[in-house]
Amino acid sequence: MIDVIFGGLSYWIFGFGFSFGNDYPNPFLGIGKFFFDPTYQEDTTDQAWSFAAFFFQMSFATTTSTIVSGM
């Protein structure tokens, strides 16, 4: 439980921004979209895809933390 909770929070705060932020500094690390909030988008279809992409990528991030911790 702790891996999923803290992994999900850290992915929400930092991970999505590093993964899918703007490619301004370099093509490997994005900057932007920290504290991910897709509700500022105008189209509800874009919001739904953003929520789905965030949840899908967060599940992979939290799964890797459970593998490392040995649970």
N, C-alpha and C positions, 0 to 999 in steps of 0.2 A: 504494500500500500504506500509506503513512504517513497519508494522509487518512483511510482507512477505520479504521486502528488507533487513531489518536488521536481521531478523531471518534467512534468507538464507545465508547472509554473515557470521553470527556467526556460523552457522552450517558448512559452508565451512571451516572456520578457525579452530574451536575447536570441533564441534559436531561429525563429522565423525571420527576424530582421537580418541576421547574418546569412541565412539561406536564400531569401527572396527579396532582399532590399535592393536599392538602386546599385548599379554597377559602376558608380562613379570612381572610387579609388582604384579598384582593380577587378578583373573578371572572376576572381576566386572567392572574394568575400564581399557581401553586400552590406551597405550601410543604409539604414532607414527601416521603417515599418516595425520599430520596436514597440512593445506593448500592443500587439496586433489587435486592431479593431476594424472589421470590415463594414460596420454599419454606416460609416461616412460615405460609402459609395451610393450613388443615386439609383442604379438599377438593382432591383431585387434579385435578378438572375445572377448578377455578378456577386452579390452578397452570398448567395447560396453556394456558388462554386468556391468562393473564398473560405467560407466556413468548412466545406468539405475538404478542401486542400489542406487547411490548417489542421483539422482533426486527423486526417490520414497521415500527414508528416509527423504530427505529435505522437501518434501511436508507434511509429518507427523509433522515434527518439526515446520514448519511455521503455520500449522493448530492449534497446541496447543497454540502457542502464540496469535492467534486471539481469541481463546476461553477465555484465561485469561484476555485479554484486553477488552472483552465485545463487540467486533465488530461483 
